Amino acid sequence: MPGVKAEAEGSRIAFALDFPDVDAARPVAHAVARSVGMLKVGLELFIASGAQALSLGRELGLPVFLDLKLHDIPETVDRAVARAASLGVRFLTVHASGGPTMLRRAAERARAEGTGLEVVAVTVLTSMDAAELARIGVPVDPLEQARGLAALAYEAGLRAFVCSPREVSSLRADLGAGVTLITPGIRPTSPEGSATDDDQKRVATAAQAIADGADWLVVGRPIRDARDPAEAAGALAREARLARSGRGR
């Protein structure tokens, strides 16, 4: 698709391919390709289609974010990172709560493979609030938990992190300009001027997340379920681009 890569390079929208299979994902991915900078393949699509799901990135000349949120013993995650590197993906997620040894092994394996794969530490899922954390034995609010897990992952050698829009400014202040912050929970602005919500509890608009320090914005349903996905993707990309200009990066 001529011109798509050049046009999408400035976009910081990672479009989540939340579809049941590659055949369902392909037409929407092609429709929005001019406005997104990366494609995110998550559990549903990867379980359905495996490595075939990653072919959409090659078709469109876009990097792929493999969002599997690995959380296992260090040896298993080490080997999984090596396999992901061989598939040519740009980002791969692991849960920061997997602990320092798992995180260190994952980061070391990615560097050793030399493909440019970056391991990304997931802090606190955007679907969780303080009450949810308390139910699993974590008696702190999401901000405190996210900051603690990000610090742990940073010490283990990771330099990319997933956090909700509510924590991104604090993580940017804690970790500095040299890290990559990836923010899900991005929602279009409602008529009342705030982000619309669903099952995700810690959300924000694209402009607010970028202003607070996000580098990449993960967007799925607001694009996928829009009447015109291409128009929705373009609007979010423009909003993010203006916000980046305003913050000077």
N, C-alpha and C positions, 0 to 999 in steps of 0.2 A: 504494500500500500504506500505509494510514493508520498513523501512529505510528512507522513504520520510521525515518524521518530523525531524529526526536526521540530515539528510543531509541539509535540508533547514534552520535549526535554525540559522546558521551564515549569511544567506542572508538578506540583507536590501532592497530587491526589493519587493514592493507591486504591484502585478499584477492587473491592472484594468480590471475587467470583463465587458468590454463594448460590450455586446452581446444582441440580442433581447429577448432571453429567456434562461432558464437553460439548455435546451437540446443543444443549440448551445454553451453555455459556458463550459459545462462539459468536452468534450474531450480535449479542449485546456488547461483547468485548470489542468487536469490529466497529460497532456504532459509536462507542465512546472513546476510541483509541486516540483521537486527535486532542482530547482534553485531559487525559490521564498520563501520569508519569511512570506508573508501575501497576502490575497486576498481582493481586494477592490470591493465592490458592490456599484454601483452608481445609479442614478435616472432611467436610461433606464431599467436596469435589475430588480430593485426593483419594479418599477411600473408594469412591465410585470409579475413578479413571486412572489412578496411579500417576506414573510419570507422563502419561499422555496429556494430562491436564497442563503440564508445563509447556507443551508445544504451542499454546496460544501466545506465550511471550515471544517465542521465536518467529511466529507468523507476523506479529505486529512490530517486532523490533523493540520490545519493551522488557525491562528487567522483571524478574518474578520474585515475589516475596512468599516463601513457603511457610505458612503459619500453622505448624503442627503442635506447638507448645509442649515440647518434649519434657518429660519429668520422669526419670527412671534412674537406675543405678549408673554410676559414672561410665563404666565400660560400655554399657548399651548405648548411652547417649553419644559417647565418643565415636562408636562405629556408625551410628545413624548420621552424625555430622559428616563423616567421611563420605557416606553414600549421597547425602544431599549436595556436597561439594561436586561430586562427579556428575550431578544432574545440571550443573550450571546455574543454580539459583543465586540470587543476590543476597537475600536475607533469609534466616531460619530462626524461628522462635523456640526458646526454652523457658521453662518456668524458673524464675529466680529463686523460688522456694525450694528448688531441688538441692540447694546447698552449695557451699564453696567448692568442694571437690568436683562435683558434677559440672559446675560452671567453668572452673579452671580447665578441666579436661576438654570441654566443648570449645572454649576459646583457643586453646593450644592446637587442637585438631584442625580447626578451620584455618589457622595461620599456616600450619604444616602442609595442608593440601595446596595452598598457593593459587586458588582459583578466584579469589576476591570475595568469597562467601564471608558474610559477617553474621555472627551469632547475636541474636537480640534477646535480652532478658525481659520477660513479661513480669510486671510487678503485681498489681492488683487488677483483676478483671473488672471491666466497666459495669458489669451486672451486679457487682457486690457493693454493699454499703456497710456501715458500722455494725448493724444488726446481723448481717450475714457473716461478717468476720467473727463476731462474737460466738456464733453458733458453731464455728469450727475451731474455737479455742484461741482466737486472736483478739485480745481485749483492747485493741487500739483502733483509732479511726483510719480510714483508707489512706489519708495523706501520710500519717506517721509510718504505716506499714510500707507504703510505696517508697518512701525515702530510705527506710532501713534496708529494704531488699535491693534497691538501686545501688546503695553504697556497698553492699555485699558483693553484688555482681561486678561493680567497678573495680573493687579490690581483687577480684578473681581474673580481671583482664578484659572484661567486656566493655564495649564503648558504644553500644546501641541499646535502647530501652523502649519498652512499650508502657505507657501510662495513660490514664484518662486526662481529659482537658483540665480537670480540677487540680491535678498534681503537676502539670507540665512546667509551670513557672517556678515552683519550688525545686524541681529536679534540675532545671536549667541553672538556677542559682547555686545549687549544691555541686553540680558536676561540671559546669563551665561550658564554653562555646565549642569545645572539641568533641562532644558526644552527639550522637544522632538520637533525637526523640521522636518516636512514632506514636501518633495519637488516634485511637479509635473513638467511637462515641461522637462522631461529627454529624450534626443534624442541620438541615436548612433552617433559616430564620422563619418563625411563625408570623402571622399577621400582628401578633402582640409584641413582636420584637425580640423573642427569645428562641432558643433551640427547642424544636419539638422533641418529644420523648417517646420511648416504647419500653422494652424490657431492660434497656441500658439505663442505669441510674445516675451516672456521672457524665453528662454530655455538655457540648458547647457548639457554637457556630464555628465555621471554618475561620472566619476573621479573628474571632477571639482566641482560638487555639494557636494560630500563627503568631498573633501579637504577644501571646504569653510564652512563646519559645519553641513551638513544635516545628519539626522539619518536614515530616510526612503526615498526611491526614488519611486515615483509612476510612473509606466510605463504601458501604454496600447497599443496603435497602433504599436509602434516599435516591440513589441512581437507578438501581435495578427495578424498583417498583414505581418509578415515575412514569407519567403518561408518555413523555419523550425522554428516554435515558440520555441521549446525546445532549439535549438542551440542559438537563439537570447537571450533567457532568461539566459542561461548559460554564454554567453559572457558578458552580462551586470552585472551579479552577480560577475563574476571574476574581472571585472573592478572595481566594488564598493569595493570588499574585499581587493584588492591591495591598493586602495586609503585609506581605513580605517586603514590598517597596516601602511601606510606611515604617517598618522596623529596621530597614537598611541592610537586609540580607535576603 
